[in-house]
């Protein structure tokens, strides 16, 4: 009986971090989705960011980055030309100097600057 209690206690201690990590990851993903759907900035916590990827001209930027929070509005600061009608400059990663000119309605990448 004593061995059963020790085994149960040991299993509980060893399995708790895994269960906590899974629960924590789920909460983090849910928080990221909430922030993204509300169109709010996450104050540098990068809740809405997907893993750092690079895309090519002709590909579609993931929908997550078509939110206004990723749009570049001050073109002069970034040495970018104003986008044509129906297009926007998008900066998916704050720690990168990559800018994508995308069609706002479809996410189709027309031009990439700063690679």
C-alpha positions as CSV (number, residue, x, y, z in Angstrom):
1,X,0.0,0.0,0.0
2,X,2.9,2.3,0.9
3,X,4.5,1.7,-2.6
4,X,1.2,2.5,-4.3
5,X,1.0,5.8,-2.5
6,X,4.6,6.7,-3.3
7,X,4.1,5.7,-7.0
8,X,0.9,7.8,-7.2
9,X,2.6,10.8,-5.6
10,X,5.6,10.5,-7.8
11,X,3.5,10.2,-11.0
12,X,1.5,13.3,-9.9
13,X,4.7,15.4,-9.4
14,X,6.3,14.3,-12.7
15,X,3.2,14.7,-14.9
16,X,2.0,18.1,-13.5
17,X,4.5,20.2,-15.4
18,X,3.5,18.6,-18.7
19,X,-0.2,19.2,-18.0
20,X,0.5,22.8,-16.9
21,X,2.5,23.5,-20.0
22,X,-0.2,22.2,-22.3
23,X,-2.8,24.3,-20.5
24,X,-0.6,27.3,-20.6
25,X,0.0,27.0,-24.3
26,X,-3.7,26.7,-25.0
27,X,-4.4,29.8,-22.9
28,X,-1.7,31.7,-24.8
29,X,-3.0,30.7,-28.2
30,X,-6.6,31.7,-27.1
31,X,-5.3,35.1,-25.9
32,X,-3.5,35.7,-29.2
33,X,-6.6,34.9,-31.1
34,X,-8.7,37.3,-28.9
35,X,-6.2,40.1,-29.4
36,X,-6.1,39.5,-33.1
37,X,-9.8,39.4,-33.6
38,X,-10.2,42.7,-31.6
39,X,-7.6,44.4,-33.7
40,X,-5.7,45.6,-30.6
41,X,-1.9,45.9,-30.1
42,X,-0.4,43.5,-27.6
43,X,2.3,45.9,-26.4
44,X,5.2,43.9,-27.8
45,X,4.2,40.5,-26.4
46,X,3.7,39.2,-30.0
47,X,0.6,37.3,-29.2
48,X,-0.6,37.3,-32.7
49,X,2.6,36.5,-34.5
50,X,3.1,33.3,-36.3
51,X,6.5,31.8,-36.5
52,X,9.0,34.1,-38.4
53,X,8.6,33.2,-42.0
54,X,9.6,34.7,-45.3
55,X,7.3,34.9,-48.3
56,X,7.9,35.6,-51.9
57,X,6.3,37.8,-54.5
58,X,3.1,36.2,-55.8
59,X,2.4,34.3,-52.6
60,X,-0.3,35.3,-50.2
61,X,0.5,36.8,-46.8
62,X,-1.3,34.9,-44.0
63,X,-4.5,36.5,-43.0
64,X,-3.3,37.2,-39.5
65,X,-1.0,39.9,-40.9
66,X,-3.7,41.7,-42.8
67,X,-4.9,43.3,-39.6
68,X,-4.4,47.1,-39.5
69,X,-2.0,46.8,-36.6
70,X,0.6,45.5,-39.1
71,X,0.0,48.2,-41.7
72,X,2.7,50.9,-42.3
73,X,1.1,54.3,-42.5
74,X,4.1,56.5,-42.2
75,X,5.8,55.7,-45.5
76,X,8.5,58.4,-45.2
77,X,9.9,57.0,-41.9
78,X,10.5,53.6,-43.6
79,X,11.6,55.1,-47.0
80,X,8.6,53.5,-48.8
81,X,6.5,54.9,-51.6
82,X,2.8,55.4,-50.9
83,X,1.0,52.2,-52.0
84,X,-1.3,52.2,-55.0
85,X,-5.1,52.2,-54.3
86,X,-6.1,48.8,-52.9
87,X,-2.7,48.0,-51.6
88,X,-1.0,48.4,-48.2
89,X,2.5,48.1,-46.8
90,X,2.7,45.4,-44.1
91,X,5.4,44.8,-41.6
92,X,4.8,41.4,-40.1
93,X,7.6,41.4,-37.6
94,X,8.6,44.3,-35.5
95,X,12.2,43.0,-35.1
96,X,12.7,42.9,-38.9
97,X,13.1,45.4,-41.7
98,X,11.0,43.5,-44.1
99,X,8.1,45.3,-45.7
100,X,5.5,43.6,-48.0
101,X,3.3,45.5,-50.5
102,X,0.2,43.4,-50.5
103,X,-3.3,43.7,-52.1
104,X,-5.5,44.5,-49.1
105,X,-8.4,42.4,-50.3
106,X,-6.5,39.2,-51.1
107,X,-3.1,39.4,-49.3
108,X,-1.3,38.8,-52.6
109,X,2.3,40.0,-52.3
110,X,3.2,42.4,-55.0
111,X,6.6,43.7,-53.8
112,X,9.0,43.0,-51.0
113,X,11.3,45.7,-49.6
114,X,14.2,45.2,-47.1
115,X,15.2,41.6,-47.5
